[in-house]
């Protein structure tokens, strides 16, 4: 069987559980496309997958990654609308961080001629998430206001760009202070992520905001709800506060959980507030809404082609540099999206031990992980 390079997570845990290994190359099943991958997107959810910090994680070893771009190399039976050689971007239910992936045709989209492979790998997760939260869930309209956390990240930048397509939308953003200079033009009001942003927002807008987009969770849930105007919408789409160290921490998980303000439906009724959740991966892979996402992607590509939105790429990394790339996300160092460039050669200093096949003690841990997670289906929280 033909082989390919792939990033393999041998067991849940720290960065040392990631290795670039050789794996058998997949072949397309009926209704699937085989894609020669050029670039893959890194998302915060990938850190949570690595730690096993998700509900019902899949069995290890596994190849992480949920989005990629590349060239169609083969078509499965009954595939229509694509040809070998097409430039595409795709959602993948795991397995994206590899030289070749196969995924159902409903999750694949053609790339505009002037979009690079790295931009295409930065596009699907961030822009579809941002668009659906703003327009499908929260019904963003002219003159509204939005608060977005992690304004310098991939979703934060997508939110800011999409808000700019609607007249007179005010965007409040929180981000690490060292990012402010780089992103100050993309949001209306920018606050330090460690500051008391509730008071800062209320100083500028006494009534609060119409939409809160929360990827942090924990104590920010109560703060976000308190900032909503009547008929405002709070949307939880991540829980990055649960990731404090390199490995899964029960303490940080419990702390975040107990800090979440317990929501009373009667209080929501009295205050005319809406609380919602959004998980793109569940929508795609558990709830079979690929057709809905395709419609959103068509709208986004129209916005891209009319030069109203453009993915922000922070940096490119070789597959062998995946640990360092993940650490940059963990340190909240990125402005925009980190991309694994499949054809990039690793920087000699960075490739240190990423290509080793194993390390002492890892096999026993793998075995434990396997028995612990037996027969579990992938489910992204």
N, C-alpha and C positions, 0 to 999 in steps of 0.2 A: 504494500500500500504506500502511496505517496505520503510524505511527511511535510509538516509545516512548523514554524515557530509559533509559540503561544505563551502568554503569561499564565502560569498555573498557580492557584492558591491551594497549597497542600493541606492546610488545616486552618481553622479560624484562629485569629490571634494577631500578632504584631507584623511588622514589615518583613521580618525574616521568613514568613510563611509564603512569600511570593518568589517565584523562580521563572525564568524563561526556559522552556523545555520544548522538546520535539514531540509532536502529537500527530496522529493519523489525520490526514486531510479529509474533511467531510465532503460528501457528494449530495447534490440537491434531491430531495424527495418530491413527490407530486405537489405542485403549487408553490415550490420554493425556487429562489434564485441563489446561485453560487456567486459570491462576490470576492474578488481579489482585493483585500483591504489595503488602503493607502494611509488612512488615519483613523484614530479612535478617540472618542471623548472620555474625559475623566470627570466624574461627578461626586458630590459629597456622599451620595448613597453608596458609592463604591467603597468608601472607607468603612461604612457601617456593615456592608456585606463582608468585608475582610475580617472585621471583628466578630462576625456572627451576631451583630447587634440588630437583627431584624426578626420579624415574626416568622416562624417556621422556615429557617434557612435551608437551602438545598444541601445535598450531601457533598462533602469534599472527597477527593480533589475536584476543583472546578476551574473553568476559565471565566474570569469576571468580565464586566463590560456590557453596556446596553445600547450603544450607538456607535456607528462607524460610517466611513465613506470609502468608495473604491470603484472598481470597474467590474461589470457583469462578465463572468467567465463561463457560466453554463446555465441553462434553463431546465428546470424540472418539467415533468409532463403537465400539460394544460395551463402553462404560464402564458399569458397574453400581455401585450403592451410594452414589453421590453425586448431588447436584442442584445446579443453578445457584443461587448465593447461599450455599452452605455455607461456613462458616469452617474453614479447613484449615491444616495445616503440612505441609511436604514436603521430601524430599531431592531435589536436582537434580544431575545430572552436569555441573557448570559451569553458567553462565548465570543463577545465582540473583540476582545484583546488578542487577536490572532491574525496570521497572514491571510487566512481564508475563512469566510463564514457562510453559512446557509441560513436563510430566513424566509418565511412566507412572503409572497409577493405583495400582500396587503400592507406590509410594513416598510416597503421600499419606495423611494421617490427619486425622480430624476433631478440632477443638479443643474442649475443655470450655467450657461457657458462661461460666464466670467467669475463664477464662484470657485475658489480653490478647494482642494480636498480637505485641508485643515479647517477652513471656514465651514465646509459642509459637515464635518464631524462635530463642530461646535454649535450646529444649528438646531437639530431636532428636539432634544430634551429641553434645552433652555427656552427656546422661543415658543414651542407648543405649550409648555407649562405656563409661561408668562401670559400667552394669549388666552388660553382657556380660563385661567383664573380671573383675568381682567374683564374679558368680554362674555364668556359663557356663564361663569359663576356670579361675578360681581356686577355685571352689566355697566361697565365704565362708560360714562357719557361726558359731554362737554361741561367744563366748569367744576368737575369733581376733584377730590384730593385723595392721594394714595400714600400710605406709609409702607416702605419696603426695607426689610433688614438685609444685611450683607449686600449693600448697594453696589459694591465693587465686583461681586462675583458674577458668574455667567447668567443666572436667572435675574439678578438685580439689574444688570446692564440691559438685558432683554426687556424687562419691565419698563425701565426708563425710556428706552427707544420707542416702545409701543405706546407709552403714554404721550409721547411727543407727536404722535400721529392724530391725536384728538385735541381740538382747541382748548386752551385755558385749563389744562390739567396741572394741578400742583403736586409735585412729587417730594415727599419727605423721605430721606434716606439715612440709615445708620451704617457706618463703616469704620474700620480702623483708621486712626488719624493720618497715618503715613500714606493712605490711598487718596486723601481728600483732594490734593492738587491734581491728580490724574483724572478724577471723575467729577470734579466740581461743576463742569458744564453740563453734565447729563441729568442732574437732579436740581430741583428748585432750592431746597433747604437740606443741608448735610450736617449730621451730628456725629460726634464720636461714639463708637459702639459702647463705650463704658460710661457715657454721660447719662444723666437723667433725662432721657429723650421725651418722656411724657410731659414734663414741665416745659421743655423747649418747644414742643409742638403746640401746647396750649397757649403759650405766650404769643405765638404767631397766629394760631387759629383757635379762638376761644372754644368753639363748639367741637373741636376735634377734626376727624377725617372721615371720608366716606368708605374707604377700603383699607384694611390692614392685611398685608401679606407676611405671614410669619413662618420662617424656616428654622426658628430657634427653639420654640416651645418653652417648657418650664415657666418661670415667673413672667415671661413675656406674653403669655396667653392672657392673663388677667390685665396686664398693662394695655395690651392691644384692644381688648374688649372695652376697657374704660375710656379709650380714645375715640370710640365710634360715635359718629353722629346718629340721630334717629334714622332708621332705614339703612344704616351702614352695614357693611359685610366684613367679618373677620374670617380669613382663610388660613388654616394650618396646612403647610405642604412639606414640612420637614421637622426634624428634631435634633439639630446639630449640637444643642447643649448637652445631649447625652454622650457625646464623644469628647472626653476631656483628655484621655491619655492614649497611648498607642494601642492598648488592648482594651477589651470590653470591661467597663467598670460598673459593678452592681451599685456602688455608692452614687456615682453620677447619674445612673439611670433612675435610682430611687429618688434622689434629690430633685431631678427634673419632674418626675411624676408627682411628687408631693407639692411642688411649687405651682403646678397647674391649678388655676382657680376652678373649683368644681362648679360647673355651669348649671344654674337653676332655670329651667324653661319658663317659669312664671316671671322671673326677672327679665328674661329676653322679651317676653310678651309685653311687659310693662314699659320697657325701654325701647321697644321697636328696633331690636338688633337682630342681625343674622349671623350665625356661626356655621362655618363650612369646613370641609377638608378636601384636599385634592392630592391624588396620587396618579400620575400619568402612567406609571408602569402597571399598576393594577387595572387601570382603565383599558390599557392595550391587551395585557396578557391574561387577566383573570375575568374581565367583564366584557371582552370581545367588542370593543368600540373602535376597531380599526377604521371603519368607514367614517365615523365622526372625525377622527384624527386626520384622515385624508383630506376632508373638506377644510379643516383648519390649516393644514400644510399648504393647500392651494392658495388660501388667502395670504399666508405668510410669504410664499414665494412671489406673489404679486407685489407685496410691499417691498421685498428685496429687489425685485426687478425695477421698481420705480424709485429705488435708491432711498427709501424711507427707513429701512433697517439694515444692519450689517453686523454679523457676529464679531465679538471682540475676542481675539485669541491672545492669551497671556504669554504662552511659551510652548515650544515643541520639544518632545523628549523621545529618545529611543525606547523600544520595548524594555531593554536592559536597565533603563533608568526609572522604571516604574516606581520604585521605592522612594527615590528622591522627589519625583513628581507628586506622589501621595503626601509626602511630608510637607510639601509646599502648600497643598490644600489644607492640611491639618493645621499648619501655622497661620492660616488665613492670609497667606502672602500673595495670592493671585489677584490680578485685575482682569476679569474675563475668564476665558476657558483654558484649561491645560489640555494639550493634545499629545497623544502617543503617535509619533510619526513612524510607521512601520519600516520605512526605507532609510531612516536616519541611523547613522553609525553612532554608537555610544561614545560619549566623552571619556577618554581613558581613565581619568581619576574617578569617574562616577560609576563605572561598570563593575567596580570592586568584586563583590561576591554575588551579584544578581544572577549570574549564569551558572553558578554551582547547582548541581542536581539535588543535593541533600545536605543535611548537617546532622551532627550527632543528636540522637534522641528524637528526631522528627518523625521517624517511622512509627514509633509507639504512639505518639500524639495523633498521627493520622488515623491509626487504627481505632483509637478511642473516639475520635470525631466521627468516624464512619458508623460505629455502633450507636452512638448517641443520636445521630441524625437519620437513622435508617428509615427509608420509605417516606421521608418528608418531601412534599412538593414545594418548589420555589414559591415564595410569597413575599412581595416587597411591601414594607410598611411605609 
